[in-house]
Amino acid sequence: ARVDVYPHFFTTAGKVTRGPDFQSAYLPKVRKLWTYLPPTYLENEAARFPVIYMHDGANLFDAGTAFGGVEWGVDETLNAGAETAAIREAIVIGIDSTADRIDELTPSTDPGVGAGGKADSYLKMVTLEIKPKFDAELRTIPGPESTGIMGSSLGGLVSVYAGAKYANFFGLVGAMSPSTWWDDTMILGVVAQMTQPRPFKFYVDSGNTGTSNDDVVNTAELAKGLKTVGYVDGTTLKYVVQQGASHSETYWAQRLPAA
């Protein structure tokens, strides 16, 4: 058999850009889209790459736009992984949130919050508008086996929901500190009803401290539910609890490389 290898020789860092305003037909507010192109993409015009779609784009790459001035360091993490081959090189598309973040990233209305329920519109934007746009413009590997979705907090919640309901698009799911509590843990029922096709791999985590346990109990139930429907810890499921970690960008950045 022939194996095609696309190394990079001179380029040691990827490139981050923030695009112009993006207007969706499914959601009213405009937003920016971020793009990270890995080192080999910049150097080798024959190479194609998997894509990770990440929520809360303003928090991913730039401390100047990140919540509290703390960025995830996505580009630094992937650049370092590319140099050591610890992380497969990938394109990252960061989707900025809007003032409607709570509504957009939740699958249902939570009576206690009095908001939510536009996740399907948000995911239609991602799958029917944003993904086709970048599949046409960039050298992507468009299949679900090479397409991930990832976020934290409500972004983690909507990522799990995307894995359960949009598995024909997303084969890799990353949920960091997901808001499993939302609407009386409705996401547990969604996971319990998962059928084929379904994502190939799930990553789920939370922090756990004495004063802010980062929803660790409910998220443990989420991991248990994924095992119940057939995911296997260590192969198709990775579940992590970071002791001493609270619900913040600081700890998501720390857990990102292993995720």
Secondary structure, 3 states (H helix, E strand, C coil): CCCCCCCCCCCCCCEEEECCCECCCCCCCCECEEEEECHHHHHCCCCCECEEEEECHHHCCCCCCCHHHCCCCHHHHHHHHHHHCCCCCCEEEEECCCCCHHHHCCCCEECCCCEECCHHHHHHHHHHHHHHHHHHHCCECCCHHHEEEEEECHHHHHHHHHHHHCCCCCCEEEEECCCCCHHHHHHHHHHHCCCCCCCCEEEEEEEECCCCCCCHHHHHHHHHHHHHCCCCECCCEEEEEEECCCCCHHHHHHHCCCC
